[in-house]
């Protein structure tokens, strides 16, 4: 947690994260504002001092309060940094604040060892139970979340089987087999049953070995900070405390004779009222942690293609969105002009573009940074993404004015576009085609009556073919003298050059694909120069792919 404070929480880059005057922030509650200037560094120093006191056990309760207050303040001040493990760290600090972790191996116990009784070194068993409950819920609910068909069918983290950590498996199995059965199905089994395996003495050693390997591989594959190490460090909590204590004492060379062993007869049990209160609190916390991952039917304003803010849901890696385009359009009605903003200029990442609650916050930030225009302006956005290998499609209604849009945490955001799940029948073919071709492919779908331009697609392509897989579109070149649109229906393809617009003219959503030949600069494996025909026109591979797309479209029509 100390390393996490310096790294992922941002102490080492506090100046860039919190001290830029035009930076956009996305707090959970509007009244939570970043402290001015270098006061944020003081908040980080407060948090670092707290975690240092927890580590050494010095003024433990005060240190827990210092760390908890500053951690949750920084956590709630910016939703773009949220993820499951940062939420877990916040829960752990709350748990440690109410436990007696400082009764042994701490500066506090050393200071009062002459006057404290042996009883004061005993830790109540409910302390261990609370930590076990938290990690059991984390593993078990993560497994339940992986019942999602996208995960079980192997679409959530595709191509992970080619990572170097799976090299031993690829000596026996193909990368596709590793990706589906070991990464997805194996991850589902590990998450679902690990909590149960840790609860029973006979299965605990094997489960511990599996989880150590699991977390080690996660640490090498993903940039998730201290999360794997925290999970690995908490595994001994599930073992018998006396065994763990003996191992630690033997390792440190500290002996203990029989006269020093605490006698249960002199241990003073808490009163019946206190025991009932502890039991009630444990039950309430357990129910709350089981309810929160499924509470999105209440907080519908935070839902989109996926539910919630990727915090308390424990749906690790289940939903992955490949963002293809983020366009921010500012319309100044007073001056009768419009312009586009770089979506990366005032933010650290683009996670805000994927959530309906943060889009209006970004629009408000844009208006704040343009005080001379904010009185009579609109902010519109066009965001395209692909969820777990599906077609790229719009996430946001490009006609909605997000600066003046009404948002409520209790109702769905009306400007978010629905996921075209009826087109999922194309996904196996899309994934298989991408694996088998070397062409640059972009599969996209659009709603009836909407238009998309190719400005941000295939910028380095020398030849591009547009093939319509389903529905009907009108393709029009964007040039000074205009030009007649070309209508394409399912199964037809056309070569496109220069800037052009594609409008869906069918009554149902259309889905199409760009197949582009790359320039020399984009050619992989060191093949440069001499092998690429730079003349205008479509390559044989592009035409071959278009022909395959047409065949697939007709096959889908006949199946329907």
C-alpha positions as CSV (number, residue, x, y, z in Angstrom):
1,X,0.0,0.0,0.0
2,X,2.9,2.3,0.6
3,X,4.2,1.6,-3.0
4,X,0.7,2.1,-4.3
5,X,0.5,5.5,-2.6
6,X,3.6,6.6,-4.5
7,X,2.7,5.0,-7.8
8,X,-0.9,4.3,-8.8
9,X,-2.4,6.8,-6.3
10,X,-0.2,9.4,-7.9
11,X,2.0,10.9,-5.2
12,X,5.0,10.9,-7.6
13,X,3.1,12.9,-10.2
14,X,0.8,15.0,-8.1
15,X,1.9,18.1,-9.9
16,X,0.7,16.8,-13.3
17,X,-2.4,15.1,-12.0
18,X,-3.8,17.8,-9.7
19,X,-2.0,21.2,-10.3
20,X,-2.8,22.0,-13.9
21,X,-5.5,24.8,-14.0
22,X,-7.3,23.5,-17.1
23,X,-7.4,19.9,-16.0
24,X,-10.8,18.1,-16.1
25,X,-11.8,16.2,-13.0
26,X,-14.7,13.8,-12.6
27,X,-15.7,13.6,-8.9
28,X,-18.4,11.2,-7.7
29,X,-20.0,14.2,-5.9
30,X,-19.8,17.7,-7.2
31,X,-18.9,19.1,-3.8
32,X,-15.6,17.1,-3.8
33,X,-13.0,19.4,-5.3
34,X,-9.2,19.0,-5.6
35,X,-7.4,21.1,-3.1
36,X,-5.7,24.2,-4.6
37,X,-2.1,23.9,-5.7
38,X,0.4,22.2,-3.5
39,X,-2.2,21.4,-0.8
40,X,-2.8,18.2,-2.7
41,X,0.8,17.2,-2.0
42,X,-0.1,17.8,1.7
43,X,-3.0,15.3,1.3
44,X,-0.6,12.8,-0.2
45,X,1.9,13.3,2.6
46,X,-1.0,12.8,5.1
47,X,-1.8,9.5,3.4
48,X,1.8,8.4,3.2
49,X,2.3,9.1,6.9
50,X,-0.8,7.1,7.7
51,X,0.2,4.1,5.7
52,X,3.7,4.3,7.3
53,X,2.2,4.3,10.7
54,X,0.0,1.3,9.8
55,X,3.1,-0.6,8.6
56,X,5.1,0.0,11.8
57,X,2.1,-0.1,14.1
58,X,2.8,3.3,15.5
59,X,-0.3,5.1,16.8
60,X,-2.3,2.6,14.8
61,X,-5.8,3.9,15.1
62,X,-4.7,7.5,14.3
63,X,-2.7,6.2,11.3
64,X,-5.6,4.3,10.0
65,X,-7.8,7.4,10.2
66,X,-5.2,9.5,8.4
67,X,-4.8,7.0,5.6
68,X,-8.5,6.3,5.2
69,X,-9.6,9.9,5.0
70,X,-7.0,11.0,2.5
71,X,-7.3,7.8,0.4
72,X,-11.1,8.0,0.0
73,X,-10.9,11.7,-0.6
74,X,-8.4,11.2,-3.5
75,X,-10.4,8.2,-4.7
76,X,-13.7,10.0,-4.9
77,X,-12.2,13.1,-6.4
78,X,-11.6,11.5,-9.8
79,X,-13.7,8.6,-11.2
80,X,-11.4,8.1,-14.2
81,X,-8.9,6.4,-11.9
82,X,-11.4,3.9,-10.5
83,X,-11.1,0.2,-10.9
84,X,-11.8,-2.9,-8.8
85,X,-8.5,-3.0,-7.0
86,X,-8.5,0.6,-6.0
87,X,-11.9,0.0,-4.5
88,X,-10.6,-3.1,-2.7
89,X,-7.8,-1.0,-1.2
90,X,-10.3,1.4,0.2
91,X,-12.3,-1.4,1.7
92,X,-9.2,-2.9,3.3
93,X,-8.3,0.4,5.0
94,X,-11.8,0.5,6.5
95,X,-11.5,-3.1,7.7
96,X,-8.0,-2.5,9.2
97,X,-9.4,0.6,11.0
98,X,-11.7,-1.6,13.1
99,X,-9.4,-4.6,13.6
100,X,-6.6,-5.1,16.2
101,X,-3.8,-5.7,13.8
102,X,-1.5,-3.6,16.0
103,X,-1.6,-6.0,19.0
104,X,1.5,-7.9,17.7
105,X,4.6,-6.9,15.8
106,X,4.0,-3.2,16.2
107,X,5.5,-0.1,17.8
108,X,2.4,0.3,19.9
109,X,2.7,-3.2,21.4
110,X,6.4,-2.6,22.0
111,X,5.8,0.6,23.8
112,X,3.3,-0.9,26.2
113,X,4.8,-4.3,26.7
114,X,5.9,-3.6,30.2
115,X,2.5,-2.6,31.5
116,X,0.2,-4.6,29.1
117,X,-1.1,-8.0,30.0
118,X,-0.6,-11.0,27.9
119,X,-4.3,-10.8,27.0
120,X,-3.7,-7.6,25.1
121,X,-1.6,-9.4,22.5
122,X,-4.5,-11.7,21.5
123,X,-6.4,-10.8,18.3
124,X,-10.2,-11.6,18.3
125,X,-11.1,-14.3,15.7
126,X,-13.7,-12.0,14.1
127,X,-10.8,-9.9,12.8
128,X,-9.7,-12.8,10.7
129,X,-13.2,-13.6,9.8
130,X,-13.9,-10.1,8.4
131,X,-10.9,-10.3,6.1
132,X,-11.7,-13.8,5.0
133,X,-15.3,-12.7,4.2
134,X,-14.0,-9.8,2.1
135,X,-11.6,-11.8,0.0
136,X,-14.1,-14.7,-0.4
137,X,-16.7,-12.3,-1.8
138,X,-14.1,-10.8,-4.1
139,X,-13.2,-14.1,-5.6
140,X,-16.7,-15.6,-5.6
141,X,-18.5,-12.6,-7.1
142,X,-15.7,-12.2,-9.7
143,X,-16.5,-15.8,-10.7
144,X,-20.2,-15.2,-10.8
145,X,-19.6,-12.1,-13.0
146,X,-17.7,-14.4,-15.4
147,X,-20.9,-16.3,-16.1
148,X,-21.3,-13.6,-18.8
149,X,-21.5,-15.3,-22.2
150,X,-18.8,-13.0,-23.6
151,X,-16.4,-14.3,-21.1
152,X,-17.3,-18.0,-21.3
153,X,-17.1,-17.8,-25.2
154,X,-13.7,-16.3,-25.1
155,X,-14.4,-12.8,-26.3
156,X,-13.4,-10.6,-23.3
157,X,-9.6,-10.7,-23.5
158,X,-8.9,-12.1,-26.9
159,X,-5.3,-12.8,-28.1
160,X,-4.1,-13.1,-24.5
161,X,-3.1,-16.7,-25.2
162,X,-0.2,-15.3,-27.3
163,X,1.4,-13.6,-24.2
164,X,4.8,-14.9,-23.3
165,X,3.6,-16.2,-19.9
166,X,1.6,-18.9,-21.7
167,X,4.6,-20.1,-23.7
168,X,4.8,-23.4,-21.9
169,X,1.2,-24.1,-22.7
170,X,1.7,-23.3,-26.4
171,X,4.2,-26.2,-26.7
172,X,1.2,-28.5,-26.3
173,X,-1.9,-26.4,-27.2
174,X,-2.7,-23.8,-29.9
175,X,-2.9,-20.1,-29.0
176,X,-6.6,-20.2,-29.6
177,X,-7.1,-23.1,-27.2
178,X,-5.0,-21.4,-24.6
179,X,-7.0,-18.2,-25.0
180,X,-10.4,-19.8,-24.6
181,X,-9.9,-22.7,-22.3
182,X,-7.0,-21.6,-20.1
183,X,-7.5,-17.9,-19.9
184,X,-11.3,-17.6,-20.0
185,X,-12.6,-20.9,-18.7
186,X,-9.6,-21.4,-16.4
187,X,-10.0,-17.9,-15.0
188,X,-13.7,-18.5,-14.4
189,X,-13.0,-21.7,-12.5
190,X,-10.3,-20.1,-10.4
191,X,-12.3,-17.1,-9.4
192,X,-15.5,-19.1,-8.7
193,X,-14.0,-21.8,-6.5
194,X,-10.9,-20.2,-4.9
195,X,-12.9,-18.8,-2.0
196,X,-14.2,-22.2,-1.2
197,X,-10.8,-23.8,-1.6
198,X,-9.3,-21.4,0.9
199,X,-12.0,-22.1,3.5
200,X,-11.2,-25.9,3.9
201,X,-8.0,-27.2,5.4
202,X,-7.5,-30.1,2.9
203,X,-7.9,-27.9,-0.2
204,X,-6.1,-24.8,1.2
205,X,-2.5,-25.6,0.2
206,X,-3.4,-26.5,-3.4
207,X,-5.6,-23.4,-3.7
208,X,-2.8,-21.2,-2.3
209,X,-0.3,-22.5,-4.9
210,X,-2.8,-22.0,-7.7
211,X,-3.6,-18.4,-6.6
212,X,0.1,-17.5,-6.2
213,X,0.6,-18.6,-9.8
214,X,-2.5,-16.8,-10.9
215,X,-1.6,-13.5,-9.3
216,X,2.0,-13.8,-10.5
217,X,0.8,-14.2,-14.1
218,X,-1.6,-11.3,-13.7
219,X,1.2,-9.1,-12.5
220,X,3.2,-9.9,-15.6
221,X,0.3,-9.5,-18.1
222,X,-1.6,-6.5,-16.8
223,X,-0.7,-3.0,-15.5
224,X,-2.8,-3.3,-12.3
225,X,-0.4,-1.9,-9.7
226,X,-0.1,-3.6,-6.4
227,X,-3.3,-5.6,-6.7
228,X,-1.7,-9.1,-7.4
229,X,0.7,-8.6,-4.5
230,X,-1.9,-7.5,-2.1
231,X,-4.0,-10.5,-2.9
232,X,-1.0,-12.8,-2.5
233,X,0.0,-11.2,0.8
234,X,-3.5,-11.7,2.2
235,X,-3.6,-15.5,1.6
236,X,-2.1,-16.4,5.0
237,X,-5.2,-14.8,6.6
238,X,-7.0,-18.0,5.7
239,X,-4.6,-20.2,7.6
240,X,-4.7,-21.0,11.3
241,X,-3.3,-17.9,13.0
242,X,-1.3,-20.0,15.5
243,X,0.5,-21.7,12.6
244,X,1.2,-18.4,10.9
245,X,2.5,-16.9,14.1
246,X,4.8,-19.8,14.7
247,X,6.3,-19.5,11.2
248,X,6.9,-15.8,11.7
249,X,8.5,-16.3,15.1
250,X,10.7,-19.1,13.8
251,X,11.7,-17.0,10.8
252,X,12.6,-14.0,13.1
253,X,14.3,-16.3,15.6
254,X,12.0,-15.3,18.5
255,X,11.4,-18.1,20.9
256,X,8.6,-18.5,23.3
257,X,8.5,-20.7,26.4
258,X,5.4,-22.3,27.9
259,X,5.2,-19.6,30.6
260,X,4.8,-17.0,28.0
261,X,1.8,-18.7,26.2
262,X,-1.5,-16.9,26.8
263,X,-4.0,-18.8,28.9
264,X,-7.5,-18.8,27.6
265,X,-8.8,-18.9,31.1
266,X,-7.6,-15.4,31.8
267,X,-8.9,-14.0,28.5
268,X,-11.8,-11.7,29.2
269,X,-14.5,-12.2,26.7
270,X,-16.5,-9.2,25.5
271,X,-20.0,-8.7,26.9
272,X,-23.0,-10.3,25.3
273,X,-24.1,-6.9,24.0
274,X,-20.8,-6.3,22.4
275,X,-20.7,-9.8,20.9
276,X,-24.2,-9.2,19.4
277,X,-23.1,-5.9,18.0
278,X,-20.1,-7.4,16.4
279,X,-22.1,-10.2,14.9
280,X,-24.7,-7.7,13.5
281,X,-22.0,-5.6,12.0
282,X,-20.4,-8.5,10.3
283,X,-23.7,-9.7,8.9
284,X,-24.6,-6.2,7.7
285,X,-21.2,-5.7,6.0
286,X,-21.4,-9.1,4.3
287,X,-24.9,-8.4,3.0
288,X,-23.8,-5.0,1.7
289,X,-20.8,-6.4,-0.1
290,X,-23.0,-9.1,-1.7
291,X,-25.6,-6.5,-2.7
292,X,-23.4,-3.7,-4.2
293,X,-22.1,-5.7,-7.2
294,X,-25.8,-6.2,-8.3
295,X,-27.2,-2.8,-7.3
296,X,-27.0,-1.3,-10.8
297,X,-30.7,-1.6,-11.2
298,X,-30.9,1.3,-8.7
299,X,-28.1,3.5,-9.9
300,X,-29.1,3.3,-13.6
301,X,-27.5,6.6,-14.5
302,X,-24.1,5.0,-14.2
303,X,-25.0,2.2,-16.6
304,X,-24.1,2.0,-20.3
305,X,-22.9,-0.9,-22.3
306,X,-21.6,-2.2,-19.0
307,X,-23.1,-1.6,-15.6
308,X,-21.6,0.8,-13.1
309,X,-18.2,2.5,-12.9
310,X,-15.9,-0.5,-12.9
311,X,-15.5,-0.2,-9.2
312,X,-17.5,-2.3,-6.8
313,X,-18.8,-4.8,-9.4
314,X,-15.8,-7.3,-9.3
315,X,-16.2,-7.8,-13.1
316,X,-12.5,-7.8,-13.7
317,X,-11.6,-8.0,-17.4
318,X,-15.1,-9.1,-18.4
319,X,-15.9,-6.0,-20.5
320,X,-13.3,-4.4,-22.8
321,X,-14.0,-1.6,-25.2
322,X,-11.8,-0.8,-28.1
323,X,-12.2,2.9,-28.7
324,X,-11.8,3.9,-32.4
325,X,-12.9,7.5,-32.4
326,X,-13.6,10.3,-29.9
327,X,-14.8,13.6,-31.5
328,X,-15.6,16.6,-29.4
329,X,-17.5,19.3,-31.3
330,X,-18.0,22.7,-29.8
331,X,-20.7,24.9,-31.3
332,X,-20.6,28.6,-30.6
333,X,-24.0,29.9,-31.4
334,X,-23.2,33.6,-30.9
335,X,-20.4,33.6,-33.4
336,X,-22.0,31.0,-35.6
337,X,-19.0,28.8,-35.8
338,X,-17.9,25.4,-34.6
339,X,-14.6,23.6,-34.0
340,X,-13.2,20.4,-32.6
341,X,-11.2,19.7,-29.5
342,X,-8.5,17.2,-28.8
343,X,-10.2,14.8,-26.2
344,X,-6.8,14.1,-24.6
345,X,-5.7,17.7,-24.0
346,X,-7.4,18.2,-20.5
347,X,-7.5,14.6,-19.3
348,X,-5.2,11.7,-18.3
349,X,-7.2,9.0,-20.1
350,X,-10.4,8.6,-22.1
351,X,-12.3,6.5,-19.6
352,X,-14.7,9.4,-19.2
353,X,-15.9,8.9,-22.8
354,X,-17.3,5.5,-22.0
355,X,-19.6,6.5,-19.1
356,X,-22.8,8.5,-19.3
357,X,-22.2,10.3,-16.0
358,X,-18.8,11.6,-17.0
359,X,-19.7,12.9,-20.4
360,X,-21.7,15.9,-19.0
361,X,-18.9,16.6,-16.5
362,X,-16.4,16.8,-19.4
363,X,-18.7,19.2,-21.3
364,X,-18.9,21.4,-18.2
365,X,-15.1,21.4,-17.9
366,X,-14.9,22.5,-21.6
367,X,-17.3,25.4,-20.8
368,X,-15.3,26.3,-17.8
369,X,-12.1,26.5,-19.8
370,X,-13.8,28.7,-22.4
371,X,-15.5,31.5,-20.3
372,X,-15.8,33.8,-23.3
373,X,-18.0,31.3,-25.1
374,X,-19.7,29.4,-22.4
375,X,-22.8,31.6,-22.3
376,X,-24.1,30.4,-25.6
377,X,-22.4,27.2,-26.7
378,X,-23.1,23.5,-27.1
379,X,-20.8,20.5,-26.7
380,X,-21.5,17.4,-28.8
381,X,-19.6,14.2,-28.9
382,X,-19.2,11.3,-31.3
383,X,-17.6,8.3,-29.6
384,X,-17.1,4.9,-31.4
385,X,-16.1,1.7,-29.7
386,X,-16.2,-2.0,-30.0
387,X,-17.3,-4.1,-26.9
388,X,-15.5,-7.5,-26.7
389,X,-14.9,-8.0,-30.4
390,X,-18.3,-6.7,-31.7
391,X,-18.8,-4.1,-34.5
392,X,-17.5,-0.7,-33.7
393,X,-20.6,1.5,-33.1
394,X,-21.6,4.8,-31.6
395,X,-21.7,5.1,-27.8
396,X,-23.2,8.6,-27.8
397,X,-25.9,10.4,-29.8
398,X,-23.9,12.9,-31.8
399,X,-26.8,15.3,-31.9
400,X,-27.2,15.6,-28.1
401,X,-26.0,18.8,-26.4
402,X,-24.1,17.3,-23.4
403,X,-23.5,20.7,-21.8
404,X,-27.2,21.2,-21.1
405,X,-28.2,17.6,-20.8
406,X,-30.0,16.4,-17.7
407,X,-28.4,13.5,-15.9
408,X,-29.7,11.6,-12.8
409,X,-28.1,8.7,-11.0
410,X,-31.5,7.0,-10.8
411,X,-32.5,6.9,-14.5
412,X,-30.7,5.9,-17.7
413,X,-28.7,8.5,-19.6
414,X,-30.9,9.2,-22.7
415,X,-28.0,10.2,-24.9
416,X,-26.3,6.8,-24.7
417,X,-26.8,4.6,-27.7
418,X,-27.9,1.0,-27.2
419,X,-25.5,-1.9,-27.9
420,X,-26.5,-3.7,-31.2
421,X,-26.6,-7.2,-29.7
422,X,-28.7,-8.5,-32.6
423,X,-25.6,-8.3,-34.7
424,X,-23.7,-10.7,-32.4
425,X,-24.2,-13.5,-34.9
426,X,-21.4,-11.8,-37.0
427,X,-18.9,-11.8,-34.2
428,X,-17.4,-15.3,-34.7
429,X,-16.9,-14.6,-38.3
430,X,-15.3,-11.2,-37.5
431,X,-12.9,-12.7,-35.0
432,X,-11.9,-15.5,-37.4
433,X,-11.4,-13.2,-40.3
434,X,-9.1,-10.9,-38.3
435,X,-7.0,-13.8,-37.3
436,X,-6.7,-15.1,-40.9
437,X,-5.9,-11.9,-42.8
438,X,-3.1,-9.5,-42.8
439,X,-5.2,-6.6,-44.0
440,X,-6.2,-3.7,-41.8
441,X,-9.9,-4.3,-41.1
442,X,-12.5,-2.1,-39.4
443,X,-15.9,-3.6,-38.8
444,X,-18.5,-1.0,-38.0
445,X,-22.3,-0.6,-37.6
446,X,-24.5,2.4,-37.6
447,X,-28.0,3.4,-36.8
448,X,-30.6,4.3,-39.5
449,X,-30.3,7.9,-40.8
450,X,-26.9,8.5,-39.2
451,X,-23.7,9.4,-41.1
452,X,-20.1,8.7,-40.4
453,X,-17.0,10.0,-42.2
454,X,-13.7,8.2,-42.7
455,X,-11.5,11.0,-41.4
456,X,-10.3,9.0,-38.5
457,X,-10.3,5.6,-40.0
458,X,-7.4,4.0,-41.9
459,X,-5.3,7.2,-42.2
460,X,-2.3,5.4,-43.6
461,X,-4.1,3.2,-46.1
462,X,-3.2,3.4,-49.8
463,X,-6.3,1.5,-51.0
464,X,-9.6,0.9,-49.2
465,X,-12.6,-1.3,-50.0
466,X,-15.9,-0.7,-48.3
467,X,-18.2,-3.8,-48.2
468,X,-21.7,-3.8,-46.8
469,X,-22.5,-6.9,-44.7
470,X,-26.1,-6.0,-43.7
471,X,-28.5,-3.2,-44.4
472,X,-28.1,-0.4,-47.0
473,X,-25.8,2.6,-47.1
474,X,-25.2,5.6,-49.3
475,X,-21.5,6.5,-49.9
476,X,-20.7,10.1,-50.9
477,X,-17.3,11.7,-51.6
478,X,-16.7,14.8,-49.6
479,X,-15.3,17.2,-52.3
480,X,-16.0,20.8,-53.4
481,X,-18.1,19.8,-56.4
482,X,-20.2,17.5,-54.4
483,X,-20.9,14.2,-56.1
484,X,-23.8,11.7,-56.4
485,X,-24.0,9.2,-53.6
486,X,-23.5,5.5,-54.4
487,X,-26.1,3.2,-52.8
488,X,-24.9,-0.1,-51.6
489,X,-26.9,-3.0,-50.2
490,X,-26.0,-6.1,-48.3
491,X,-23.4,-8.1,-50.3
492,X,-22.1,-5.2,-52.4
493,X,-18.7,-3.5,-52.2
494,X,-17.0,-0.4,-53.6
495,X,-13.5,1.1,-53.7
496,X,-13.3,4.4,-51.8
497,X,-10.6,7.0,-52.1
498,X,-10.2,10.3,-50.2
499,X,-12.7,11.7,-47.7
500,X,-16.2,10.3,-47.9
501,X,-19.3,9.9,-45.8
502,X,-21.3,6.7,-45.2
503,X,-25.0,7.2,-44.4
504,X,-27.3,4.3,-43.3
505,X,-30.4,4.5,-45.5
506,X,-32.0,1.2,-44.5
507,X,-34.8,1.0,-41.9
508,X,-32.5,-1.2,-39.7
509,X,-28.9,-0.7,-38.6
510,X,-26.3,-1.3,-41.2
511,X,-23.0,-3.1,-40.7
512,X,-20.0,-2.7,-43.0
513,X,-16.3,-3.3,-43.1
514,X,-13.3,-1.3,-44.3
515,X,-10.5,-3.5,-45.8
516,X,-7.4,-1.4,-46.3
517,X,-3.9,-2.1,-47.6
518,X,-1.3,-0.6,-45.3
519,X,1.6,1.6,-46.3
520,X,5.2,0.6,-46.0
521,X,5.4,2.3,-42.6
522,X,2.7,0.0,-41.2
523,X,4.1,-3.2,-42.7
524,X,5.0,-5.7,-40.0
525,X,8.0,-8.1,-39.5
526,X,10.4,-5.7,-41.2
527,X,9.2,-6.1,-44.8
528,X,9.7,-2.5,-46.1
529,X,9.8,-1.2,-49.6
530,X,9.6,-2.8,-52.9
531,X,6.7,-5.1,-52.1
532,X,3.8,-2.6,-51.9
533,X,2.1,-1.1,-55.0
534,X,1.6,2.6,-54.1
535,X,-0.6,3.3,-57.1
536,X,-4.2,4.2,-56.5
537,X,-6.5,1.3,-56.6
538,X,-7.6,-1.8,-54.6
539,X,-5.2,-4.7,-54.0
540,X,-6.1,-8.2,-54.9
541,X,-6.3,-9.0,-51.2
542,X,-8.9,-6.2,-50.7
543,X,-11.0,-7.6,-53.5
544,X,-10.7,-11.1,-52.2
545,X,-11.8,-10.0,-48.7
546,X,-14.7,-8.1,-50.2
547,X,-15.8,-11.2,-52.0
548,X,-15.6,-13.2,-48.8
549,X,-17.6,-10.5,-47.1
550,X,-20.3,-10.7,-49.8
551,X,-20.5,-14.5,-49.4
552,X,-20.8,-14.2,-45.7
553,X,-23.6,-11.6,-46.1
554,X,-25.6,-13.8,-48.4
555,X,-25.1,-16.8,-46.1
556,X,-26.5,-14.8,-43.2
557,X,-29.5,-13.7,-45.3
558,X,-30.2,-17.3,-46.3
559,X,-30.0,-18.5,-42.6
560,X,-32.4,-15.8,-41.5
